[in-house]
């Protein structure tokens, strides 16, 4: 299992079926947008 912060997680199912890692990052508006979304997700998961 990969930590959620590790970008390699985007190569694992189910993310690999959604798109390539760079496509997924671009969908969030680039690296900064992806980092913001990840921080929000972590906040929701871990409070």
Secondary structure, DSSP 8 states (H G I E B T S, - for coil): ---TTSGGGGGSTTHHHH--HHHHHHHTTSHHHHHHHHHHHHHHHH-
